[in-house]
Amino acid sequence: MSTLSIPPVIPSPREDAVKLHKAFKGLGCDTSKVINILAHRNGEQRSLIQQEYETTFSELLSKRLSKELHGHLKKAMSLWLHDPPTRDAKIVRKALRPGVSDNQALTESICSRTPSQLRRLKEVYQSNYHSSLETDIEIQLSGDHKKLLLAYVTTPRYEGPELDPVIVEEDAKLLYKAGEKKIGTDEEMFIKIFSEKSSTHLAAVNSAYIASHGHSLEKAIKKETSGSFRYDLLTILRCATDPALYFAKVLFVFPKLP
C-alpha cells in the first residue's frame, strides 16, 4: 500500500476542527487548508477530527464538506472521511451498479489491496449492503475480468516476504508458455498465478521473466491481453513490483477523470 504523509507534530483533533471551521468561513472555502489537514491524517485521526467538529460546532463535518466543496475534490474528501474498508466498500458498491459498472474503480479498489484488506472489505460490504461482494461480481461482470476478480477476492494468499526461487522460475516459464510462446493466450493460467501468488512472489516472477526474455512481464501482458482483464493484471503486477509508484500515478490521474 501507499504511504500517507503525516506531519511529525500532529495538532490535536480540536485544533484541526477549528482550522477546518475557519477554512469554511467567508466567501468561498479555503480548499488548500482543507486538503492540508484531511489528506495528511490517518483514518483514526480523521475520525477524531469529525467527532471534535460535531461536538464543537454542532454540525457534521461530512455535511459541511458537502456544502463547501464541489466536483472531484468533494468526492475525494468525502471518501477520505471514512475508514479504509468502508471507503473501499462504497467505491466498489458504486462501481458495481447494474448497467454502469466502473471497471477501473473496481479494479483499483480490489486488485491493489492485500489479502487482509480484502477480507475486511468483504466483511464491511456484506454488513453495509446485505450482499456478498462475490455475488455482486458474479452478477454484474463477465468474461475473464469477472473470473480474475472472483478468484482474487476468494483465494487465500500469503502476505509475507518469503518465496521459493524454484517456484518463481516455474511460474515465469508457465506465464511465457501461456502467453508469448503460443498463438493465443491461456487466460486461465494468468488468472491462476495472479490470484494465488503473493506480491513478493509476483515481483520475483517479473524479475525472472526479464532475465529470461529481456523484457518485463508487464510488456507481455500488454501484448497478450486487452480491456479490463489487462487492467486487472497490470494493477496486480504494478502493486507487487512498485506499489509506491502505482499509487502515486493513481493519485495523479484521479482529478483528471471525467
Number of C-alpha atoms within 10 A of each C-alpha: 13 13 9 10 10 13 10 6 6 13 12 12 18 17 14 23 25 15 14 25 17 14 17 19 11 8 6 10 18 16 16 9 16 21 14 12 20 19 17 16 18 16 15 11 18 22 17 16 25 20 17 21 23 15 13 13 12 9 13 14 21 17 10 13 19 15 12 15 20 12 9 14 16 17 13 16 19 18 17 19 22 17 14 16 19 20 18 26 25 19 17 25 19 15 20 20 12 11 9 10 17 15 19 13 15 22 23 20 20 22 25 22 19 17 20 12 15 21 16 16 25 21 16 20 21 15 11 14 12 9 12 16 23 17 10 16 21 14 12 15 18 10 9 17 20 19 19 21 23 20 16 25 22 16 13 15 16 17 14 10 9 10 15 9 13 8 12 21 17 13 23 24 17 16 22 20 15 19 21 15 12 10 10 11 18 18 17 13 16 19 21 15 16 21 24 17 20 23 24 16 26 25 20 21 26 22 19 22 23 16 12 14 12 10 14 16 23 18 11 16 21 14 12 17 17 12 11 17 22 17 20 27 24 19 20 25 24 20 23 21 19 13 19 14 13 20 18 12 11 11 11 10 10 12 12 8 6 5
